[in-house]
Amino acid sequence: MTKWNKEIEEEITLLVKDWLKQKKKTQKDLKRILNASSERMPVLIEMLKLEYSAGGLAQLLKVLCSAEEYWEQDNQIKQSEEFFSDPFGQLDLLLEELKEDCNT
């Protein structure tokens, strides 16, 4: 296993920034996943460094993949909630239009 160094840190920082942007997530979202004390990038990178030290690149990627899976499930739940939150929304609009047509 390659020891953590400045080059690895810079690569991981760029990777995480691009990844968060691609997933439309924030550093705050990653903070929650990592149980970090702050959402600042140096703190997040320090948490990822601990994961890397515990199991190398495989452990670090496992954590990031778990975060992505969690966000995917969370998005699916939110979409389901939005779909079922107002099942009569379209009917209400139609009913309003019918009432307006009847009044004219």
N, C-alpha and C positions, 0 to 999 in steps of 0.2 A: 504494500500500500504506500502510495506517495504521501509524504508528510505535507501537511497544510503549509502553504507558503503564500507570499504576496501575489504571485501570478494566479494561483488557484483562486484566491479570494477575489481578485479582479474579474476573473472569468465567471465565477459563481454570481457575483454582484450583477454583471451584465445579463447573465442568463435569467436571474430572478426578475430583474426589471422588465426585460422583454416578455417573459412569461406572464407576469402580472398584467402587463399591457394587453397582451393577446387574449388573456382570459377575462379582461375587463374587471379586474380585481384591484384592490388597493393594498398598500402596505399594512393598513389596519386589518384587512381581511386575513393576511398572512400572520399578523401578530396574534390573532385569535387562535389560529391553528397551532402555532408554535408555543402558545402560552408565554409569549415574551413580555417583558416589562414595559416595552415601548414599541411604537410602530416605526421608529427611525431605522433607516437601513443598516447602520453599523450594529445596532442591537440585533436585528433580524439575522444579519450575517454571522454574528457571534453565536446565535442559537444554531444556525446551520453548521457552523464550525464544530460545535459540540457533537452534532449528529455525525459529521464526517469523522471526527476523532473516535467515536464509538464503533463505527463500522465501515468507514471508508465511503467511497462514492456510491456504493450500492445502498448503504443506509441513508445517505443524503437523498438519493433519488426516490427511495421508498417513502420518505417523509413527504416529498413534493408530490409524488403520485397520489398518496393518501389525501393530501390537501385538495388536489384536483378532483378526485372522486367525491369527496365531501361536497365540494362546490357544485358538481354536476347533480348530485342527489338533491341538494338544496334548491337548485334552479328548477328541477322537475317538480318538487313539492310546491314551490311558489307558483309555477304554471298551473298545476292542478288546483290550487287554492283560488287562483284568478278565474279559472274556468268554472268552478263550482260556486264561487262566491255570490254571484247574482244570476241564477239560472233563468230568471224571468226578465232580465234587462231588455232583451229585444222585444218581448211581448209588451212590456210597459210602453216602449216607444210606439209600437203599432197601435196599442189601445189609445194613446194620446192622439195619434193621427186620426183614428176613427172618430174620436170625440170631437176633434176640431172640424172634421168633415160633416158631422151631423149638426154641428152648431151653425154652419154656414148655409 
